[in-house]
Amino acid sequence: MSIHPSAQVHPSTVIEDGAVIGPDCRVGPFCVIGSEVVLGRAVELQSHVVVQGATEIGEETRVFPFASLGQIPQDLKFRGEKTRLVIGKRNRIREYVTMNSGTEGGGGITEVGDDGLFMSSCHVAHDCRIGDRVILVNSVAVAGHCVIEDDVIVGGLSGVHQFVRLGRGAIIGALSMVTADVIPHALVAGPRAQLEGLNLVGLKRRGTSRDEIAALRDALGVLGQGSFRDSARQLSEAGVESDLVREVLDFILGPSDRSFLTPGK
């Protein structure tokens, strides 16, 4: 066990031999920290937090009461192999959030980026890859092997099916069940989620120009006329000047076993 002299640890907390508690960490009462856990600089575990397995938590991340991080995956194929959970910097992980470690079949690692907000009772399953500045609103459930790119917002009580990809800057409305890939900068909503258009609010907040937004709208109109992949291939071969349109086309033509959410699907 290694506890930096500047760390503050409540005497009721249980820290197993081998754990590393970095400088300026604050660990509140009744936490349990496993032997392979590494807490970066200024990580705060408020109280009643359980961190197990080979879990790394990046600097200045705050974890609120009753969160459980790094437990074994909820996957019947798991046989006790060594896997990891890596959480980035400056995340806010609220009450009752669960994040599981990876599986051998999924690459052995669950990854969470920087500056995310994970609201109460969210779940991040095994082998997920979560980008930077992601917001999961209360009680969102993300199944195994999902990819959520940077700046995505998932509305409360939504579910994301295993192996689904959510492209950068997409927004998912509350109470949605997402069963197929979502292109970057899309707006998705509905109990059986469908593509409603572009995430205009998010695009404008990020300072996207009118020309870029217009190019995205035009591209979305073309994509909606047939198979996403066929239409994307044709647009790509014709050449595009917009960086955001190119990002969408690359996402569609990238590796995935799933279909895409389309208008009216």
Phi and psi in degrees as GROMACS dihedral restraints (atoms count N, CA, C in turn):
[ dihedral_restraints ]
;  ai    aj    ak    al  type     phi  dphi    fc
    3     4     5     6     1  -131.9    20    10
    4     5     6     7     1   112.9    20    10
    6     7     8     9     1  -117.4    20    10
    7     8     9    10     1   118.5    20    10
    9    10    11    12     1   -63.3    20    10
   10    11    12    13     1   142.3    20    10
   12    13    14    15     1   -57.0    20    10
   13    14    15    16     1   -26.5    20    10
   15    16    17    18     1   -84.4    20    10
   16    17    18    19     1    -8.6    20    10
   18    19    20    21     1   -73.6    20    10
   19    20    21    22     1   146.9    20    10
   21    22    23    24     1  -112.8    20    10
   22    23    24    25     1   116.8    20    10
   24    25    26    27     1  -124.3    20    10
   25    26    27    28     1   125.2    20    10
   27    28    29    30     1   -68.1    20    10
   28    29    30    31     1   140.5    20    10
   30    31    32    33     1   -63.9    20    10
   31    32    33    34     1   -18.3    20    10
   33    34    35    36     1   -82.1    20    10
   34    35    36    37     1    -9.1    20    10
   36    37    38    39     1   -75.8    20    10
   37    38    39    40     1   143.6    20    10
   39    40    41    42     1  -103.8    20    10
   40    41    42    43     1   120.0    20    10
   42    43    44    45     1  -121.3    20    10
   43    44    45    46     1   118.7    20    10
   45    46    47    48     1   -77.8    20    10
   46    47    48    49     1   152.0    20    10
   48    49    50    51     1   -56.3    20    10
   49    50    51    52     1   133.2    20    10
   51    52    53    54     1   107.7    20    10
   52    53    54    55     1   -22.4    20    10
   54    55    56    57     1   -65.6    20    10
   55    56    57    58     1   152.0    20    10
   57    58    59    60     1  -121.9    20    10
   58    59    60    61     1   119.6    20    10
   60    61    62    63     1  -111.0    20    10
   61    62    63    64     1   114.1    20    10
   63    64    65    66     1   -77.6    20    10
   64    65    66    67     1   178.7    20    10
   66    67    68    69     1   -63.6    20    10
   67    68    69    70     1   144.0    20    10
   69    70    71    72     1    64.2    20    10
   70    71    72    73     1    14.5    20    10
   72    73    74    75     1   -70.5    20    10
   73    74    75    76     1   152.1    20    10
   75    76    77    78     1  -129.2    20    10
   76    77    78    79     1   119.6    20    10
   78    79    80    81     1  -120.1    20    10
   79    80    81    82     1   115.8    20    10
   81    82    83    84     1   -81.4    20    10
   82    83    84    85     1  -170.1    20    10
   84    85    86    87     1   -70.8    20    10
   85    86    87    88     1   148.2    20    10
   87    88    89    90     1    62.5    20    10
   88    89    90    91     1    30.7    20    10
   90    91    92    93     1   -87.4    20    10
   91    92    93    94     1   157.4    20    10
   93    94    95    96     1  -128.0    20    10
   94    95    96    97     1   123.7    20    10
   96    97    98    99     1  -124.0    20    10
   97    98    99   100     1   120.8    20    10
   99   100   101   102     1   -75.3    20    10
  100   101   102   103     1   172.1    20    10
  102   103   104   105     1   -71.4    20    10
  103   104   105   106     1   -20.1    20    10
  105   106   107   108     1  -106.8    20    10
  106   107   108   109     1    12.7    20    10
  108   109   110   111     1   -83.4    20    10
  109   110   111   112     1   140.8    20    10
  111   112   113   114     1  -126.9    20    10
  112   113   114   115     1   120.1    20    10
  114   115   116   117     1  -103.7    20    10
  115   116   117   118     1   124.3    20    10
  117   118   119   120     1   -75.2    20    10
  118   119   120   121     1  -177.1    20    10
  120   121   122   123     1   -58.6    20    10
  121   122   123   124     1   133.7    20    10
  123   124   125   126     1    61.4    20    10
  124   125   126   127     1    25.7    20    10
  126   127   128   129     1   -70.2    20    10
  127   128   129   130     1   141.2    20    10
  129   130   131   132     1  -121.8    20    10
  130   131   132   133     1   122.5    20    10
  132   133   134   135     1  -108.7    20    10
  133   134   135   136     1   112.9    20    10
  135   136   137   138     1   -69.3    20    10
  136   137   138   139     1   -58.8    20    10
  138   139   140   141     1  -170.0    20    10
  139   140   141   142     1   155.0    20    10
  141   142   143   144     1    53.4    20    10
  142   143   144   145     1    32.9    20    10
  144   145   146   147     1   -96.5    20    10
  145   146   147   148     1   137.1    20    10
  147   148   149   150     1  -114.0    20    10
  148   149   150   151     1   123.4    20    10
  150   151   152   153     1  -125.7    20    10
  151   152   153   154     1   118.7    20    10
  153   154   155   156     1  -128.7    20    10
  154   155   156   157     1   177.3    20    10
  156   157   158   159     1    66.6    20    10
  157   158   159   160     1  -170.1    20    10
  159   160   161   162     1   -82.3    20    10
  160   161   162   163     1    80.8    20    10
  162   163   164   165     1  -116.4    20    10
  163   164   165   166     1   130.6    20    10
  165   166   167   168     1  -114.7    20    10
  166   167   168   169     1   132.7    20    10
  168   169   170   171     1  -120.2    20    10
  169   170   171   172     1   123.4    20    10
  171   172   173   174     1   -74.3    20    10
  172   173   174   175     1   164.7    20    10
  174   175   176   177     1   -57.9    20    10
  175   176   177   178     1   144.2    20    10
  177   178   179   180     1    64.2    20    10
  178   179   180   181     1    14.0    20    10
  180   181   182   183     1   -75.5    20    10
  181   182   183   184     1   137.9    20    10
  183   184   185   186     1  -112.2    20    10
  184   185   186   187     1   128.9    20    10
  186   187   188   189     1  -118.6    20    10
  187   188   189   190     1   126.4    20    10
  189   190   191   192     1   -94.0    20    10
  190   191   192   193     1   169.5    20    10
  192   193   194   195     1   -56.2    20    10
  193   194   195   196     1   142.9    20    10
  195   196   197   198     1    71.3    20    10
  196   197   198   199     1    13.1    20    10
  198   199   200   201     1   -71.9    20    10
  199   200   201   202     1   150.5    20    10
  201   202   203   204     1  -131.4    20    10
  202   203   204   205     1   115.7    20    10
  204   205   206   207     1  -123.5    20    10
  205   206   207   208     1   135.3    20    10
  207   208   209   210     1    85.4    20    10
  208   209   210   211     1     8.4    20    10
  210   211   212   213     1   -67.7    20    10
  211   212   213   214     1   162.6    20    10
  213   214   215   216     1   -63.0    20    10
  214   215   216   217     1   153.2    20    10
  216   217   218   219     1   -66.4    20    10
  217   218   219   220     1   152.8    20    10
  219   220   221   222     1   -88.8    20    10
  220   221   222   223     1    69.0    20    10
  222   223   224   225     1  -140.7    20    10
  223   224   225   226     1   120.7    20    10
  225   226   227   228     1   -65.5    20    10
  226   227   228   229     1   -16.9    20    10
  228   229   230   231     1   -79.8    20    10
  229   230   231   232     1   -12.4    20    10
  231   232   233   234     1   -68.6    20    10
  232   233   234   235     1   131.5    20    10
  234   235   236   237     1  -124.7    20    10
  235   236   237   238     1    26.5    20    10
  237   238   239   240     1    87.0    20    10
  238   239   240   241     1    11.8    20    10
  240   241   242   243     1   -64.7    20    10
  241   242   243   244     1   157.9    20    10
  243   244   245   246     1   -76.5    20    10
  244   245   246   247     1   116.8    20    10
  246   247   248   249     1  -136.6    20    10
  247   248   249   250     1   173.4    20    10
  249   250   251   252     1  -134.8    20    10
  250   251   252   253     1   161.2    20    10
  252   253   254   255     1  -128.4    20    10
  253   254   255   256     1   125.2    20    10
  255   256   257   258     1  -122.3    20    10
  256   257   258   259     1   119.0    20    10
  258   259   260   261     1  -113.0    20    10
  259   260   261   262     1   134.1    20    10
  261   262   263   264     1   -79.5    20    10
  262   263   264   265     1  -156.4    20    10
  264   265   266   267     1   -92.8    20    10
  265   266   267   268     1   149.8    20    10
  267   268   269   270     1    58.2    20    10
  268   269   270   271     1    30.1    20    10
  270   271   272   273     1   -81.8    20    10
  271   272   273   274     1   154.4    20    10
  273   274   275   276     1  -116.8    20    10
  274   275   276   277     1   113.0    20    10
  276   277   278   279     1  -113.2    20    10
  277   278   279   280     1   107.7    20    10
  279   280   281   282     1   -86.0    20    10
  280   281   282   283     1  -174.8    20    10
  282   283   284   285     1   -59.0    20    10
  283   284   285   286     1   137.7    20    10
  285   286   287   288     1    66.7    20    10
  286   287   288   289     1    14.3    20    10
  288   289   290   291     1   -69.7    20    10
  289   290   291   292     1   141.2    20    10
  291   292   293   294     1  -123.1    20    10
  292   293   294   295     1   136.1    20    10
  294   295   296   297     1  -135.3    20    10
  295   296   297   298     1   125.2    20    10
  297   298   299   300     1  -101.6    20    10
  298   299   300   301     1   156.4    20    10
  300   301   302   303     1   -73.4    20    10
  301   302   303   304     1   174.2    20    10
  303   304   305   306     1   -81.9    20    10
  304   305   306   307     1  -174.7    20    10
  306   307   308   309     1  -126.6    20    10
  307   308   309   310     1   159.1    20    10
  309   310   311   312     1   -58.9    20    10
  310   311   312   313     1   -41.8    20    10
  312   313   314   315     1   -68.5    20    10
  313   314   315   316     1   -19.7    20    10
  315   316   317   318     1  -104.9    20    10
  316   317   318   319     1    12.8    20    10
  318   319   320   321     1   102.4    20    10
  319   320   321   322     1    -8.4    20    10
  321   322   323   324     1    83.3    20    10
  322   323   324   325     1     8.6    20    10
  324   325   326   327     1  -148.7    20    10
  325   326   327   328     1   138.5    20    10
  327   328   329   330     1  -106.3    20    10
  328   329   330   331     1   129.4    20    10
  330   331   332   333     1  -122.3    20    10
  331   332   333   334     1   134.0    20    10
  333   334   335   336     1  -124.5    20    10
  334   335   336   337     1   131.4    20    10
  336   337   338   339     1   -77.9    20    10
  337   338   339   340     1  -151.4    20    10
  339   340   341   342     1  -102.9    20    10
  340   341   342   343     1   155.1    20    10
  342   343   344   345     1    61.8    20    10
  343   344   345   346     1    30.6    20    10
  345   346   347   348     1   -88.1    20    10
  346   347   348   349     1   160.1    20    10
  348   349   350   351     1  -124.7    20    10
  349   350   351   352     1   116.4    20    10
  351   352   353   354     1  -115.1    20    10
  352   353   354   355     1   101.3    20    10
  354   355   356   357     1   -75.9    20    10
  355   356   357   358     1   174.2    20    10
  357   358   359   360     1   -52.4    20    10
  358   359   360   361     1   136.2    20    10
  360   361   362   363     1    69.2    20    10
  361   362   363   364     1    18.6    20    10
  363   364   365   366     1   -72.6    20    10
  364   365   366   367     1   155.4    20    10
  366   367   368   369     1  -129.9    20    10
  367   368   369   370     1   129.1    20    10
  369   370   371   372     1  -115.0    20    10
  370   371   372   373     1   113.3    20    10
  372   373   374   375     1   -84.4    20    10
  373   374   375   376     1   179.1    20    10
  375   376   377   378     1   -59.5    20    10
  376   377   378   379     1   142.1    20    10
  378   379   380   381     1    67.8    20    10
  379   380   381   382     1    14.4    20    10
  381   382   383   384     1   -74.0    20    10
  382   383   384   385     1   153.8    20    10
  384   385   386   387     1  -124.9    20    10
  385   386   387   388     1   111.2    20    10
  387   388   389   390     1  -108.9    20    10
  388   389   390   391     1   130.2    20    10
  390   391   392   393     1   -81.0    20    10
  391   392   393   394     1  -161.5    20    10
  393   394   395   396     1   -88.1    20    10
  394   395   396   397     1   150.0    20    10
  396   397   398   399     1    58.0    20    10
  397   398   399   400     1    32.3    20    10
  399   400   401   402     1   -83.6    20    10
  400   401   402   403     1   140.4    20    10
  402   403   404   405     1  -120.2    20    10
  403   404   405   406     1   120.0    20    10
  405   406   407   408     1  -108.8    20    10
  406   407   408   409     1   115.4    20    10
  408   409   410   411     1   -77.4    20    10
  409   410   411   412     1   171.9    20    10
  411   412   413   414     1   -48.0    20    10
  412   413   414   415     1   132.2    20    10
  414   415   416   417     1    65.5    20    10
  415   416   417   418     1    24.4    20    10
  417   418   419   420     1   -72.8    20    10
  418   419   420   421     1   137.3    20    10
  420   421   422   423     1  -117.7    20    10
  421   422   423   424     1   118.8    20    10
  423   424   425   426     1  -110.0    20    10
  424   425   426   427     1   117.0    20    10
  426   427   428   429     1   -77.2    20    10
  427   428   429   430     1   176.9    20    10
  429   430   431   432     1   -63.0    20    10
  430   431   432   433     1   149.4    20    10
  432   433   434   435     1    68.9    20    10
  433   434   435   436     1    13.7    20    10
  435   436   437   438     1   -77.9    20    10
  436   437   438   439     1   154.0    20    10
  438   439   440   441     1  -120.3    20    10
  439   440   441   442     1   121.1    20    10
  441   442   443   444     1  -118.6    20    10
  442   443   444   445     1   113.5    20    10
  444   445   446   447     1   -79.9    20    10
  445   446   447   448     1   178.6    20    10
  447   448   449   450     1   -57.7    20    10
  448   449   450   451     1   147.6    20    10
  450   451   452   453     1    64.8    20    10
  451   452   453   454     1    25.6    20    10
  453   454   455   456     1   -87.8    20    10
  454   455   456   457     1   142.1    20    10
  456   457   458   459     1  -120.4    20    10
  457   458   459   460     1   128.5    20    10
  459   460   461   462     1  -115.6    20    10
  460   461   462   463     1   120.8    20    10
  462   463   464   465     1   -69.5    20    10
  463   464   465   466     1   161.0    20    10
  465   466   467   468     1   -59.0    20    10
  466   467   468   469     1   145.5    20    10
  468   469   470   471     1    62.8    20    10
  469   470   471   472     1    22.2    20    10
  471   472   473   474     1   -91.8    20    10
  472   473   474   475     1   157.9    20    10
  474   475   476   477     1  -125.0    20    10
  475   476   477   478     1   142.2    20    10
  477   478   479   480     1  -119.2    20    10
  478   479   480   481     1   119.1    20    10
  480   481   482   483     1   -66.3    20    10
  481   482   483   484     1   152.3    20    10
  483   484   485   486     1   -58.4    20    10
  484   485   486   487     1   144.9    20    10
  486   487   488   489     1    71.9    20    10
  487   488   489   490     1     2.8    20    10
  489   490   491   492     1   -75.4    20    10
  490   491   492   493     1   146.3    20    10
  492   493   494   495     1  -112.0    20    10
  493   494   495   496     1   133.7    20    10
  495   496   497   498     1  -111.4    20    10
  496   497   498   499     1   115.8    20    10
  498   499   500   501     1   -71.2    20    10
  499   500   501   502     1   160.0    20    10
  501   502   503   504     1   -52.5    20    10
  502   503   504   505     1   134.4    20    10
  504   505   506   507     1    76.0    20    10
  505   506   507   508     1     6.1    20    10
  507   508   509   510     1   -74.7    20    10
  508   509   510   511     1   155.5    20    10
  510   511   512   513     1  -130.1    20    10
  511   512   513   514     1   132.3    20    10
  513   514   515   516     1  -110.4    20    10
  514   515   516   517     1   124.3    20    10
  516   517   518   519     1   -67.9    20    10
  517   518   519   520     1   160.2    20    10
  519   520   521   522     1   -62.5    20    10
  520   521   522   523     1   153.0    20    10
  522   523   524   525     1    61.4    20    10
  523   524   525   526     1    33.6    20    10
  525   526   527   528     1  -103.1    20    10
  526   527   528   529     1   145.1    20    10
  528   529   530   531     1  -111.9    20    10
  529   530   531   532     1   110.7    20    10
  531   532   533   534     1   -98.5    20    10
  532   533   534   535     1   112.6    20    10
  534   535   536   537     1  -112.0    20    10
  535   536   537   538     1     0.1    20    10
  537   538   539   540     1  -143.7    20    10
  538   539   540   541     1   166.8    20    10
  540   541   542   543     1   -63.1    20    10
  541   542   543   544     1   147.1    20    10
  543   544   545   546     1  -117.2    20    10
  544   545   546   547     1   123.7    20    10
  546   547   548   549     1   -67.7    20    10
  547   548   549   550     1   157.4    20    10
  549   550   551   552     1   -57.4    20    10
  550   551   552   553     1   144.8    20    10
  552   553   554   555     1    66.1    20    10
  553   554   555   556     1    21.6    20    10
  555   556   557   558     1   -90.8    20    10
  556   557   558   559     1   157.3    20    10
  558   559   560   561     1  -110.4    20    10
  559   560   561   562     1   122.4    20    10
  561   562   563   564     1  -126.1    20    10
  562   563   564   565     1   138.6    20    10
  564   565   566   567     1  -157.6    20    10
  565   566   567   568     1   163.2    20    10
  567   568   569   570     1   115.2    20    10
  568   569   570   571     1   149.6    20    10
  570   571   572   573     1   -55.4    20    10
  571   572   573   574     1   -43.2    20    10
  573   574   575   576     1  -108.1    20    10
  574   575   576   577     1    92.9    20    10
  576   577   578   579     1   -54.2    20    10
  577   578   579   580     1   142.5    20    10
  579   580   581   582     1  -136.0    20    10
  580   581   582   583     1   161.3    20    10
  582   583   584   585     1   -76.0    20    10
  583   584   585   586     1   119.8    20    10
  585   586   587   588     1   -98.6    20    10
  586   587   588   589     1   -16.6    20    10
  588   589   590   591     1   147.5    20    10
  589   590   591   592     1  -146.3    20    10
  591   592   593   594     1  -100.1    20    10
  592   593   594   595     1   153.2    20    10
  594   595   596   597     1   -82.4    20    10
  595   596   597   598     1    75.9    20    10
  597   598   599   600     1   -64.1    20    10
  598   599   600   601     1   -38.4    20    10
  600   601   602   603     1   -60.9    20    10
  601   602   603   604     1   -47.5    20    10
  603   604   605   606     1   -63.4    20    10
  604   605   606   607     1   -41.3    20    10
  606   607   608   609     1   -61.8    20    10
  607   608   609   610     1   -44.6    20    10
  609   610   611   612     1   -67.4    20    10
  610   611   612   613     1   -38.3    20    10
  612   613   614   615     1   -61.8    20    10
  613   614   615   616     1   -31.5    20    10
  615   616   617   618     1   -89.1    20    10
  616   617   618   619     1     9.1    20    10
  618   619   620   621     1    76.6    20    10
  619   620   621   622     1    24.7    20    10
  621   622   623   624     1   -68.4    20    10
  622   623   624   625     1   135.8    20    10
  624   625   626   627     1   -71.7    20    10
  625   626   627   628     1   158.9    20    10
  627   628   629   630     1   -61.0    20    10
  628   629   630   631     1   -38.0    20    10
  630   631   632   633     1   -62.8    20    10
  631   632   633   634     1   -41.5    20    10
  633   634   635   636     1   -66.3    20    10
  634   635   636   637     1   -41.7    20    10
  636   637   638   639     1   -64.0    20    10
  637   638   639   640     1   -41.4    20    10
  639   640   641   642     1   -62.9    20    10
  640   641   642   643     1   -39.4    20    10
  642   643   644   645     1   -65.1    20    10
  643   644   645   646     1   -39.3    20    10
  645   646   647   648     1   -63.5    20    10
  646   647   648   649     1   -42.9    20    10
  648   649   650   651     1   -60.0    20    10
  649   650   651   652     1   -45.7    20    10
  651   652   653   654     1   -61.8    20    10
  652   653   654   655     1   -42.9    20    10
  654   655   656   657     1   -65.0    20    10
  655   656   657   658     1   -40.1    20    10
  657   658   659   660     1   -63.3    20    10
  658   659   660   661     1   -36.5    20    10
  660   661   662   663     1   -62.4    20    10
  661   662   663   664     1   -40.9    20    10
  663   664   665   666     1   -68.4    20    10
  664   665   666   667     1   -43.2    20    10
  666   667   668   669     1   -62.0    20    10
  667   668   669   670     1   -32.6    20    10
  669   670   671   672     1   -75.0    20    10
  670   671   672   673     1    -2.0    20    10
  672   673   674   675     1   -87.1    20    10
  673   674   675   676     1   -10.7    20    10
  675   676   677   678     1  -168.5    20    10
  676   677   678   679     1  -152.8    20    10
  678   679   680   681     1   -60.2    20    10
  679   680   681   682     1   130.3    20    10
  681   682   683   684     1   -56.3    20    10
  682   683   684   685     1   -46.6    20    10
  684   685   686   687     1   -67.0    20    10
  685   686   687   688     1   -43.1    20    10
  687   688   689   690     1   -63.7    20    10
  688   689   690   691     1   -44.4    20    10
  690   691   692   693     1   -66.1    20    10
  691   692   693   694     1   -39.9    20    10
  693   694   695   696     1   -64.4    20    10
  694   695   696   697     1   -39.9    20    10
  696   697   698   699     1   -63.1    20    10
  697   698   699   700     1   -42.1    20    10
  699   700   701   702     1   -65.4    20    10
  700   701   702   703     1   -43.5    20    10
  702   703   704   705     1   -62.3    20    10
  703   704   705   706     1   -41.5    20    10
  705   706   707   708     1   -63.7    20    10
  706   707   708   709     1   -42.8    20    10
  708   709   710   711     1   -67.7    20    10
  709   710   711   712     1   -30.2    20    10
  711   712   713   714     1   -74.1    20    10
  712   713   714   715     1   -20.6    20    10
  714   715   716   717     1    88.8    20    10
  715   716   717   718     1   135.8    20    10
  717   718   719   720     1  -132.6    20    10
  718   719   720   721     1   147.5    20    10
  720   721   722   723     1   -96.4    20    10
  721   722   723   724     1   -24.9    20    10
  723   724   725   726     1   -76.1    20    10
  724   725   726   727     1   127.8    20    10
  726   727   728   729     1   -63.8    20    10
  727   728   729   730     1   -38.1    20    10
  729   730   731   732     1   -70.3    20    10
  730   731   732   733     1   -38.2    20    10
  732   733   734   735     1   -64.3    20    10
  733   734   735   736     1   -41.1    20    10
  735   736   737   738     1   -61.1    20    10
  736   737   738   739     1   -39.6    20    10
  738   739   740   741     1   -60.3    20    10
  739   740   741   742     1   -44.0    20    10
  741   742   743   744     1   -63.3    20    10
  742   743   744   745     1   -44.6    20    10
  744   745   746   747     1   -63.9    20    10
  745   746   747   748     1   -42.7    20    10
  747   748   749   750     1   -62.6    20    10
  748   749   750   751     1   -37.8    20    10
  750   751   752   753     1   -62.4    20    10
  751   752   753   754     1   -46.6    20    10
  753   754   755   756     1   -64.9    20    10
  754   755   756   757     1   -39.7    20    10
  756   757   758   759     1   -86.9    20    10
  757   758   759   760     1    -1.0    20    10
  759   760   761   762     1   -76.5    20    10
  760   761   762   763     1   174.6    20    10
  762   763   764   765     1   -69.6    20    10
  763   764   765   766     1   126.7    20    10
  765   766   767   768     1  -166.1    20    10
  766   767   768   769     1   144.6    20    10
  768   769   770   771     1   -95.6    20    10
  769   770   771   772     1     0.1    20    10
  771   772   773   774     1  -108.1    20    10
  772   773   774   775     1   162.3    20    10
  774   775   776   777     1   -82.0    20    10
  775   776   777   778     1  -171.5    20    10
  777   778   779   780     1  -120.6    20    10
  778   779   780   781     1   147.1    20    10
  780   781   782   783     1   -69.6    20    10
  781   782   783   784     1   130.6    20    10
  783   784   785   786     1  -126.2    20    10
  784   785   786   787     1   165.1    20    10
  786   787   788   789     1   -59.4    20    10
  787   788   789   790     1   129.6    20    10
  789   790   791   792     1    78.2    20    10
  790   791   792   793     1     4.8    20    10
